[in-house]
């Protein structure tokens, strides 16, 4: 592909990156602020010989992804807030059956129907599994349009490698904003998939069984132990975190996604004023960079967590700090986006 600049939205970047990775099955149901993604898939899937289905509901969509993955297709769905809630049972089934699948959540204000403005109130839902049972999902949080593409491609790599559902936790700002990106972002090879477990009919081979119902004594615990071993490998190998100015900072601001863009700009301005502040941006929300936060805690460094919620990621920061540093919190919710001035005021208050 000739290298050129493309003006594209975050939602569209996710969709094109999924196609680049080899996604050939998409099922979804319209909901703002992710409709651009569904629209893009409706057009592009036909062009690449894939399958696009506007399902009758979000519940139907996730179960279609379940079935498509079981049959060997790289499959994806997307939604926002209330729609992701409806998908939780299906995601639990996918996790139990150890199937690869990518789910994109373009977050909006909540709870309930809330509004269509960007928010970060779905952190708990994404990083704690969301549905029933002992399972986890890989969670990646883009902070730009280019990262929306790169992390969606990475989500397909990880879900294929570990057979664990992968979630892209975007929001209404990142999803609908448009930025210029290099076309090289989409000039990648299809993600490999060695699927010796898919159900394709057993002519000429031994039958295969993929299930999530285990009634024999000890069988379900055996599955859970296997899942936990996989999760430990992911925690050891797949953490992505961005830090800056951490060596001499008295206060480190922790944020992710769209609000991290504002935090980064604010920190750079304050550094020019000789204020010793730095930032940490978890890119993988699960696995969370506990080790990196723990390493920085206790070195005369405290933390300020800034979120577009009433406080969710702040719990992970507190767990990682293990009481060695003070952890402060500043949040806006209901679709309110904190300003640089608001964040700077909080930084100056706590750095003293």
N, C-alpha and C positions, 0 to 999 in steps of 0.2 A: 504494500500500500504506500502510495506517495505521502510523504509527511506534509501535513497541512494543518492549519488551525480550524477547529470546528466550534461553533457556538451551539451549545447543547445544555439542556436542563439536567439537574441531578437525577430526576426520575428516568429520563430518557437514557442517561449514561448508564444507570443500573441495568436497564433493559438491553442495551446494545452489548454491554460487557457480558451479560448472561448468555447471549447468543454466541459471542466470541468463545466463551468457555464450552459451548456445545449444548446449551439448553435447547431442547426441541419440543418441550411440552410446557405450556403455561395455562393455568386456570385461575381466574380471578373474578371479582365482583366489584362494580364501581363504588368508590367512596373517595371523597376529597380528604386530603390533598395528594392522593397518589394516582389520580385518573390518567395523567399523562403517560405513566408507565403502562397501564393497561391498553391505552390507545396505541402506543408505540408497538407493543407486542402484537396487537391485532393486525397491524400492517406488516411487520417484519417477519412474523412466523410463517406467513403465507409465502413470502419471498425465499425463505431458506428451507422450505419443505417441512416445517414443524407443525405442531398442533396448537391452536389457540382456542380456548373455550371460555366464553363468558358464562359462568355457572349460574344456577338459580339462587345460590346463596354462598356465603363464605364457608359454611360447613361443607357444602358440596365441593367447593374448590379445593380445600385441603385434603379431602378424601380422594379426589381425582389425582392430586399430586402423589398421594400415598400409593394408589394403584399404578400410576405411570412409572414411579420409581421402582416398584416391585417387578414391573415388566422390563426394566432395563433402561428407561429413558432418563436423561438428566432433566429434572423437573423443578419448577419454581412457581410460587404464588406471591402475591403482594396484597397489602391492605393497609388500614390505619385503625388505631384505637379499638373501636367497637368490633370491627371486623376481625382483628387479630384475636380478640377475646373469644369470638366464636370458633376460631381455628384451634384453640388450645387442646381440646380432646384429641383431634387428629394429629397434632404435633406430638402428643404423648404416645400415640400408637406408632408413629414413625420412629420415635426414639426407641421404643421397646423392641421394635422389629429390626433395629439397627440398619435403617435405610438412609441413604443420602437425600437431602432435599434442602432447597434454599427458600427462606421466607423473608420478604422485605416488609418492614413496618415503617411507614412514613408517618411519624407520630403527630398527633394533634392534641388539642386541649381536652382534658377529661377531669373527673370521671363522667360516666354516662355518655350521652351524645356530645356533651361539652361544646366545643366550637372547632373551627377548621384552621385555627392559628397554630404555629409551631409550638411544641412543648416537649418536655422530657419526662413525663409522668409514667412512662411504660418501662422504666429501668428495672424495677422489681420483677415485673412480668417476664421480661426477656431473660434476665440473668439468673433468676431462680427457677427456671424451667417453665413456669406458667400454668401447666396442666397438672394432672394428678400423678403421683408416684415419684420414685427416686431417679430423676434424670436431669441432665443439663443440656443446654444448647450453646453452641459457639456464637458469640455476639460481637459484631464488628460495627464501629461507629464512625462513619465518614464525616469530615469537616469541610469538604469542598466537593465540587462537581467531579473533578478528576479522581478524588478518592472514592467517590460513589462508584465509579467504574472499576478502579483498581481493587477495591475491597470486595465488590461483587464477584469479580473474577477469583479473588483469593477465597471467598466463601465456597465457591464450587470446588476449588482445590482441596480445601479442608474437609468439606462434607464427603467428598469422594475418598479421601485418605483415611478418615476415621469412622465413617458411616454414622455420623452424628448430625442432626439437623443444624443448619447454620442460619443465623438471623442477621440481616443488615438493619441496624437501628438508625434510620435517618429521621428527618422531621420535615415539617411543611416548608421551612425556609430552605434547607439544603435540597429538598426534592423539587421545588418549583423555581428556584433561582436558576439563572443561566450564566455560564462562564465559558470562556474560551479554553479549550483543551487541545492537546496534540492528537492527531488521528492515530499516532503510534500506540496510544493506549489500547486501541482496539485491534492492533496488529499482533495478535498472540496466537499460539497454537491451542487447539481444543484440549481441554483438560482430559487426561487419560482416565479411563475407568476400567478396572479389571474386576468385572462382576461375575464371579464364579458361583454366585448365590441366587441370581435372578431366576424368576419363574418363566420359562419359555417352552414348557412341555418337556416330558421326560423320555421322549423317544431316543433310544440309543444311549441312555445314561441312567444313573440311579435317581430316584425321585428326590426333590428338594422340598423342604418345609420351612416356611417363614411364618412365625406366629408370635402373639403376645399373651396368649392364655396358657398359664402353666399351673396345673392343678396337682401335679405330683409333689409329694413332700420334698421341700428343699430346692425344687427346680427353679422357682422364681427368685429365690435368694441367689442362686447360682448366676442367673442372668444379671441381677443387680451388681454382683461382685465383678462380673466381666465388664459391665458398663463403667463401674468406678475405676477399674484399671485403665480403661481407655481415657477417662477424664483426667486421670493423673498424668498420663503421657502428654495430653494437650496442655495441661497447666505447666508442665516442665519445658515444653518446646515451642509453644505458639503464642507467647505473650508479645504484644506490640505496644510500645509506649514511647511518647515523645517528651523530652524534658529540655529545659534551657534555663540558664542562669542559676542552676541548682547549687553550685559549689559555694557561693558566697551569700546566699539569700537567707534572710531572717524569716521570711514568709514565702511559702510556695502555694500558688493558686492552682487548684485542681479542677479541671473542667473537661468536658468532652463535646463532640458534635459541634453544632452551629455556635453555641455560646463560647466555645473555646477560641473561636476567631476573634470575638470581642475581647476576651481575656488577654489573648496574645498581644493585640494592638495596645491594650491598656498597659500591660507590663512593660512593653518596649518604651512607651512614653515616660513611665515612671522611672525606668532605669536611667534615662537621660537627665532626670532630676536627682540622680544619685540615691534613689530609694532602692534598697537591697531586697528586691522581690523577684521571684522566678515563677515558672509554671510547670505543671505536669499535665500531660494529656493522655489518658488511657485511650488507645485505639481499639484494643480488645477489651470489651467490658466484662466478658467472660471468655477466657480466663482473665481475671483482674490482675493488674501488676502489683500484687501484695508485696512481693520481695523488694521491688524497687522503692515502694513507699516506706516499707519497714527500714530499709537501708538508710534512707534520708531522715527518718524520725530520730529524735533524740540528739541531733547534732546542732543544738541551739536553733533549730528550725521548726516553725509551726506551720499549720496548713489552713488555708481558706478554701472551702469547696463552694463553687458557684454552679448552680443548676437552674434550669427552667422547670422547677418542681418545688414541692414543699420539703424536699430532702430525702433522697434515696441513695445515690452513690455515696453520700457522706457516711453512710453506715459502713461501706467497704473500706473507706479511708480510715475510719476509726478502728476497725478491726485490724487493719494492716499496721497502724501506728502503735498498737498495743499499749496505749497509755504513755508512750515516751514523749509525745508532743501534744500540744493543744490542737484541736481540730475545730475550726469555726465554720459557720455555714451562712451563705447568703443565697436566697432563691426567689424567683418570681414564677408564678404559675398562671394557669388559665389563659395561656397564649401571650402573656406579657414577656417581652424580651428585655433583659437588663441592659442598660447603657454603659458606655465606658466611664461616664462620670459617676454613676452609682457604684460600679465596681471599684473605681479608684478611691472613693470615699470609704468603702469597707476595708480596702487594703491599708489605707493610712490609719484607720481606727485600730486595726489589729496588729500592725507592725510596731506600734508603740508599746 
